[in-house]
Amino acid sequence: MRRFRCPSCQHEVFFPNTACLYCGSVLGFAPGGGFALIGDDNPACANRATIDCNWIAPEPGALCLSCRHTTVVPDLTVEGNIEKWARIETAKRRLIRLLYRLELPLNDDEGNPAPVFELKGDPIDTGKPRVLTGHENGTITLNIVEADDAEREAMRSAMGEPYRTLSGHVRHEVAHHYFEALTGNDPAQREALRAVFGDDRADYGEALKAHYENGPPADWAQSFISSYATAHPYEDFAETWAHVMHVLDGLETARAFSLVGADLPEDLHDLALRPMERLAESWVALSVSLNAVNQAMGHETFYPFVLSPTVIAKMEAIRALITRNWQL
């Protein structure tokens, strides 16, 4: 994330702000730039009043770029659902800004938003099946319970995960869409990814069943970013993709606040052109420092993952896939 200034008084404003806390100007964010004053030339998103969306819409009464990618919202008559919807959309705006800046396609061949998100809550009737988070044909279904910190922590603990956040969740799920979108018409590119992640044609259901029954291999950390990545090549790609997003967004933010060396570029686009081995070097140094600071303050570990040489090579394959799309 870059640092932003109020267009009226030039004081610093932050990505979620709807107004400048110094001069009171009403602001809107444009994903291709920064903040602008809300007005006739910069209309507010239609969701602003409901969920505090602070993005600019293309025309009055319209949804912004990020909100257009949500096609189903939870039942707003249920107490707490508006707050959960708002929290998920905040994480999704960060994701959409990241995808936009990385020039990843945000529309399908017919010009419709893609991927799209369906945000659903579990049925009140506990006898009915719960909403399962997942991806299918460009549609990402998210159970809004993920927006509840206590529930998310309980799931993280139950599943033995070192890390579970809304940002991590949406970055993982969107990877499944881009695996297809960036390789579907390029058999050679698909084969190149299979050489790195394994054959995605392996039976997905059987692979997950075996994973949950037997767990990951004992030496999984040597070649995978997480134990779940061992379940199937699809999940290895998605888990690794999410960490490429973490590193790029994290380093852009760190560079903006002078927390990493000035030899790294400030712009996300330019960062993505650096080899992952170089990016990982700065990221590891930064995360070790921030892990220590978090522990000193009594917080959870900032980044509880190990980037082995094999994992960095997988991340490089994804970084190259993203930037290769710029030349097509």
Secondary structure, 3 states (H helix, E strand, C coil): CCCEECCCCCCEECCCCCECCCCCCEEEECCCCCEEECECCECECCCHHHHCCCEECCCCCCCCCCHHHEEECCCCCCCCHHHHHHHHHHHHHHHHHHHHHCCCCCECCCCCECCEEEEECCCCCCCCCCCCCEEECCEEEEEHHHHCHHHHHHHHHHCCCCCCCHHHHHHHHHHHHHHHHHHCCCHHHHHHHHHHHCCCCCCHHHHHHHHHHHCCCCCHHHCCCCCHHHCCHHHHHHHHHHHHHHHHHHHHHHHHCCCCCCCCCCCHHHHCCCCHHHHHHHHHHHHHHHHHHHHHCCCCCCCCCCCCHHHHHHHHHHHHHHHHHHHC
